[in-house]
């Protein structure tokens, strides 16, 4: 049996993603025999096709080149085993589901006036394996491969979508501000997988951050990743109860690397994997820089609490986790 799901990147404002919580990172997932199972590719290299469609200012050849560079960025993660293979150009479109080809291409979706791009999946609901994944880039927006100030950077957006393509959900490591005309503007992002894009002419999204590397490596571990990295584990509490959906981040005091996770059950439990051994500062905050629907399906997520630092530095050993700890937050 198969199932179709999707995830999106927005220019301004907010849209719902289709991710479901599993572990430290928001991995896209399905329920298999009553258990939440991450969706992922089970054989590599993953073959992808490039559409022959073009857009104003971007030829099909330029599109393919930008997508290839974005795929190369994820494949270059040294602690992840994911790999890709360009399979050729095709006249097929990303909207042609279940055709056996993973197609990247431009499409006109003028009705989706806040969605820059979206990734769709056909999932084997027995195993959680990705069978096919297609990505469209919305020609309702202007695109560029050369850094034009009036257009969105294709490679940056493609890098985000390929994160979805390999099964990653959204990261909350970003800061935004409200705009007078509505929506939010991204001030800074510490993850390519932040659900709101940088503005036109900005190519910062081409470079993976530690949070992205940890997510890809946890999903597709390679070499000594599990032995050489460690984790933090604990629980977020609001008064006497656990707090589902709280965003937890771990800051490496030596390198400045920032990796995020979430409290992913009603007890408020969280685990953040893929951390370099060392000491970390732990911060818990509500999801207030993007719609909670971009992370969780639960519309009643509690965000009415104050950002809180854990009052101790946490040591992360190689190949395991230190003692579990509680972080207690207070209501606003």
NUMAR-484298 format. One line per field, with one value per residue (C-alpha): residue number from 1; residue in three letters; z, x, y. Coordinates in steps of 0.05 Angstrom, whole numbers. Layout:
BEGIN
nr: c(NUM; ...)
rest: c(Ala; ...)
w: c(Z; ...)
u: c(X; ...)
v: c(Y; ...)
***
This chain:
BEGIN
nr: c(1; 2; 3; 4; 5; 6; 7; 8; 9; 10; 11; 12; 13; 14; 15; 16; 17; 18; 19; 20; 21; 22; 23; 24; 25; 26; 27; 28; 29; 30; 31; 32; 33; 34; 35; 36; 37; 38; 39; 40; 41; 42; 43; 44; 45; 46; 47; 48; 49; 50; 51; 52; 53; 54; 55; 56; 57; 58; 59; 60; 61; 62; 63; 64; 65; 66; 67; 68; 69; 70; 71; 72; 73; 74; 75; 76; 77; 78; 79; 80; 81; 82; 83; 84; 85; 86; 87; 88; 89; 90; 91; 92; 93; 94; 95; 96; 97; 98; 99; 100; 101; 102; 103; 104; 105; 106; 107; 108; 109; 110; 111; 112; 113; 114; 115; 116; 117; 118; 119; 120; 121; 122; 123; 124; 125; 126; 127; 128; 129; 130; 131; 132; 133; 134; 135; 136; 137; 138; 139; 140; 141; 142; 143; 144; 145; 146; 147; 148; 149; 150; 151; 152; 153; 154; 155; 156; 157; 158; 159; 160; 161; 162; 163; 164; 165; 166; 167; 168; 169; 170; 171; 172; 173; 174; 175; 176; 177; 178; 179; 180; 181; 182; 183; 184; 185; 186; 187; 188; 189; 190; 191; 192; 193; 194; 195; 196; 197; 198; 199; 200; 201; 202; 203; 204; 205; 206; 207; 208; 209; 210; 211; 212; 213; 214; 215; 216; 217; 218; 219; 220; 221; 222; 223; 224; 225; 226; 227; 228; 229; 230; 231; 232; 233; 234; 235; 236; 237; 238; 239; 240; 241; 242; 243; 244; 245; 246; 247; 248; 249; 250; 251; 252; 253; 254; 255; 256; 257; 258; 259; 260; 261; 262; 263; 264; 265; 266; 267; 268; 269; 270; 271; 272; 273; 274; 275; 276; 277; 278; 279; 280; 281; 282; 283; 284; 285; 286; 287; 288; 289; 290; 291; 292; 293; 294; 295; 296; 297; 298; 299; 300; 301; 302; 303; 304; 305; 306; 307; 308; 309; 310; 311; 312; 313; 314; 315; 316; 317; 318; 319; 320; 321; 322; 323; 324; 325; 326; 327; 328; 329; 330; 331; 332)
rest: c(Unk; Unk; Unk; Unk; Unk; Unk; Unk; Unk; Unk; Unk; Unk; Unk; Unk; Unk; Unk; Unk; Unk; Unk; Unk; Unk; Unk; Unk; Unk; Unk; Unk; Unk; Unk; Unk; Unk; Unk; Unk; Unk; Unk; Unk; Unk; Unk; Unk; Unk; Unk; Unk; Unk; Unk; Unk; Unk; Unk; Unk; Unk; Unk; Unk; Unk; Unk; Unk; Unk; Unk; Unk; Unk; Unk; Unk; Unk; Unk; Unk; Unk; Unk; Unk; Unk; Unk; Unk; Unk; Unk; Unk; Unk; Unk; Unk; Unk; Unk; Unk; Unk; Unk; Unk; Unk; Unk; Unk; Unk; Unk; Unk; Unk; Unk; Unk; Unk; Unk; Unk; Unk; Unk; Unk; Unk; Unk; Unk; Unk; Unk; Unk; Unk; Unk; Unk; Unk; Unk; Unk; Unk; Unk; Unk; Unk; Unk; Unk; Unk; Unk; Unk; Unk; Unk; Unk; Unk; Unk; Unk; Unk; Unk; Unk; Unk; Unk; Unk; Unk; Unk; Unk; Unk; Unk; Unk; Unk; Unk; Unk; Unk; Unk; Unk; Unk; Unk; Unk; Unk; Unk; Unk; Unk; Unk; Unk; Unk; Unk; Unk; Unk; Unk; Unk; Unk; Unk; Unk; Unk; Unk; Unk; Unk; Unk; Unk; Unk; Unk; Unk; Unk; Unk; Unk; Unk; Unk; Unk; Unk; Unk; Unk; Unk; Unk; Unk; Unk; Unk; Unk; Unk; Unk; Unk; Unk; Unk; Unk; Unk; Unk; Unk; Unk; Unk; Unk; Unk; Unk; Unk; Unk; Unk; Unk; Unk; Unk; Unk; Unk; Unk; Unk; Unk; Unk; Unk; Unk; Unk; Unk; Unk; Unk; Unk; Unk; Unk; Unk; Unk; Unk; Unk; Unk; Unk; Unk; Unk; Unk; Unk; Unk; Unk; Unk; Unk; Unk; Unk; Unk; Unk; Unk; Unk; Unk; Unk; Unk; Unk; Unk; Unk; Unk; Unk; Unk; Unk; Unk; Unk; Unk; Unk; Unk; Unk; Unk; Unk; Unk; Unk; Unk; Unk; Unk; Unk; Unk; Unk; Unk; Unk; Unk; Unk; Unk; Unk; Unk; Unk; Unk; Unk; Unk; Unk; Unk; Unk; Unk; Unk; Unk; Unk; Unk; Unk; Unk; Unk; Unk; Unk; Unk; Unk; Unk; Unk; Unk; Unk; Unk; Unk; Unk; Unk; Unk; Unk; Unk; Unk; Unk; Unk; Unk; Unk; Unk; Unk; Unk; Unk; Unk; Unk; Unk; Unk; Unk; Unk; Unk; Unk; Unk; Unk; Unk; Unk; Unk; Unk; Unk; Unk; Unk; Unk; Unk; Unk; Unk; Unk; Unk; Unk)
w: c(0; -12; 14; -11; 36; 25; 57; 36; 41; 46; 24; 75; 121; 140; 112; 143; 135; 137; 186; 247; 307; 319; 351; 362; 294; 261; 212; 164; 186; 179; 227; 213; 255; 309; 313; 284; 231; 196; 121; 86; 24; 35; -25; -54; -97; -104; -177; -195; -260; -281; -318; -385; -362; -354; -319; -335; -325; -313; -369; -359; -361; -307; -266; -270; -251; -190; -167; -177; -133; -79; -82; -78; -14; 23; -7; 19; 92; 116; 170; 126; 76; 29; -45; -109; -184; -239; -285; -341; -367; -373; -400; -340; -286; -210; -206; -242; -180; -178; -245; -217; -226; -176; -216; -199; -239; -247; -244; -242; -176; -175; -123; -74; -66; -5; -25; -60; -68; -43; -38; -46; -29; -46; 16; 26; 87; 106; 113; 113; 52; 3; -64; -102; -86; -130; -120; -154; -154; -161; -222; -187; -158; -194; -193; -203; -205; -206; -143; -174; -120; -148; -147; -99; -101; -134; -103; -33; -38; -71; -13; 35; -8; -15; 61; 56; -2; 45; 99; 144; 172; 192; 242; 290; 293; 264; 284; 249; 257; 239; 178; 176; 114; 147; 150; 178; 153; 169; 209; 219; 211; 240; 196; 122; 145; 177; 145; 123; 68; 67; 21; -52; -71; -9; -21; 52; 47; 2; 62; 112; 186; 244; 256; 184; 186; 251; 222; 158; 197; 247; 190; 147; 195; 164; 190; 264; 272; 327; 364; 357; 375; 436; 458; 512; 541; 589; 600; 594; 648; 657; 730; 746; 674; 615; 556; 486; 427; 465; 424; 457; 431; 450; 443; 439; 485; 447; 374; 377; 339; 351; 344; 359; 379; 408; 467; 430; 477; 531; 584; 552; 537; 488; 459; 416; 380; 337; 384; 386; 455; 500; 544; 523; 543; 538; 521; 518; 481; 450; 375; 362; 299; 252; 252; 297; 238; 201; 254; 284; 265; 334; 329; 405; 418; 481; 466; 525; 566; 574; 542; 595; 602; 641; 702; 691; 635; 606; 589; 526; 523; 458; 441; 492; 535; 603; 659; 642; 670; 676; 651; 684; 647; 671; 638; 608)
u: c(0; 23; 5; 19; 43; 74; 116; 125; 170; 137; 160; 119; 63; 52; 29; 18; 70; 55; 108; 95; 141; 188; 255; 302; 289; 222; 226; 169; 135; 77; 44; 62; 27; 12; 83; 108; 160; 206; 199; 266; 299; 321; 367; 419; 437; 368; 353; 321; 297; 297; 237; 247; 202; 234; 215; 229; 304; 319; 328; 318; 394; 405; 350; 383; 451; 423; 386; 449; 488; 435; 436; 512; 508; 469; 510; 574; 553; 611; 571; 511; 505; 453; 473; 438; 442; 416; 375; 362; 313; 240; 177; 139; 117; 123; 47; 47; 43; 60; 96; 158; 201; 223; 216; 241; 212; 176; 100; 50; 12; -15; -68; -11; 10; 54; 85; 152; 160; 132; 156; 108; 121; 92; 105; 102; 57; 80; 154; 156; 203; 199; 177; 177; 186; 172; 187; 154; 180; 124; 129; 82; 148; 210; 270; 345; 408; 453; 434; 386; 358; 287; 282; 287; 351; 334; 392; 375; 302; 323; 370; 311; 266; 318; 319; 246; 262; 306; 253; 269; 215; 221; 270; 251; 321; 305; 284; 231; 196; 125; 117; 69; 35; 27; 69; 139; 208; 266; 321; 366; 362; 408; 380; 365; 301; 270; 200; 202; 250; 299; 278; 294; 367; 390; 432; 447; 403; 454; 497; 477; 480; 499; 425; 415; 478; 455; 386; 413; 464; 413; 368; 425; 483; 550; 617; 628; 572; 536; 601; 632; 571; 527; 460; 422; 357; 307; 237; 202; 151; 101; 81; 65; 53; 96; 96; 87; 116; 165; 226; 292; 360; 430; 486; 557; 599; 663; 642; 578; 541; 466; 423; 349; 297; 227; 190; 153; 102; 53; 106; 150; 207; 261; 325; 374; 422; 484; 520; 596; 623; 629; 587; 522; 474; 401; 345; 270; 223; 153; 143; 129; 170; 128; 60; 57; 23; 90; 116; 59; -11; -37; -74; -79; -4; 12; 58; 38; 102; 167; 233; 277; 350; 367; 405; 464; 513; 501; 559; 551; 595; 614; 570; 515; 478; 488; 437; 366; 343; 280; 272; 213; 182; 131; 68; 69)
v: c(0; 72; 140; 211; 266; 334; 389; 462; 523; 591; 659; 698; 678; 606; 540; 472; 417; 343; 322; 279; 276; 218; 235; 294; 323; 329; 272; 260; 197; 148; 101; 29; -25; 26; 54; 119; 103; 153; 157; 150; 122; 50; 43; 91; 126; 158; 174; 240; 272; 345; 374; 407; 464; 533; 597; 670; 680; 607; 556; 482; 472; 525; 493; 424; 454; 489; 426; 384; 432; 427; 351; 352; 394; 340; 284; 318; 310; 265; 230; 213; 156; 188; 193; 216; 204; 250; 205; 255; 307; 291; 323; 294; 342; 338; 333; 266; 222; 148; 148; 116; 178; 230; 294; 364; 421; 487; 490; 547; 547; 618; 597; 581; 653; 639; 572; 577; 502; 436; 365; 307; 234; 167; 124; 49; 48; -22; -4; 72; 71; 129; 101; 167; 240; 300; 374; 433; 505; 555; 601; 649; 675; 702; 655; 665; 624; 686; 724; 773; 819; 814; 738; 679; 639; 572; 533; 557; 536; 471; 455; 463; 419; 365; 362; 343; 297; 255; 255; 314; 359; 432; 462; 518; 547; 616; 686; 727; 794; 813; 858; 917; 888; 820; 757; 750; 768; 721; 757; 696; 621; 568; 514; 506; 470; 532; 535; 608; 628; 686; 743; 755; 758; 720; 657; 639; 578; 542; 524; 470; 486; 439; 424; 401; 358; 325; 311; 280; 239; 214; 190; 161; 148; 133; 110; 124; 176; 138; 123; 192; 234; 237; 263; 301; 276; 305; 329; 396; 411; 466; 464; 391; 368; 351; 399; 370; 409; 453; 471; 452; 474; 453; 505; 478; 524; 508; 514; 554; 500; 499; 437; 435; 384; 380; 351; 297; 265; 285; 274; 328; 280; 302; 273; 312; 266; 277; 325; 330; 311; 371; 417; 449; 504; 481; 529; 514; 561; 562; 557; 630; 646; 603; 571; 509; 475; 477; 429; 390; 368; 386; 454; 460; 462; 502; 561; 603; 597; 635; 617; 585; 565; 502; 525; 477; 463; 394; 347; 304; 241; 205; 146; 159; 209; 239; 235; 257; 324; 366; 437; 472; 531; 582; 607; 677)
***
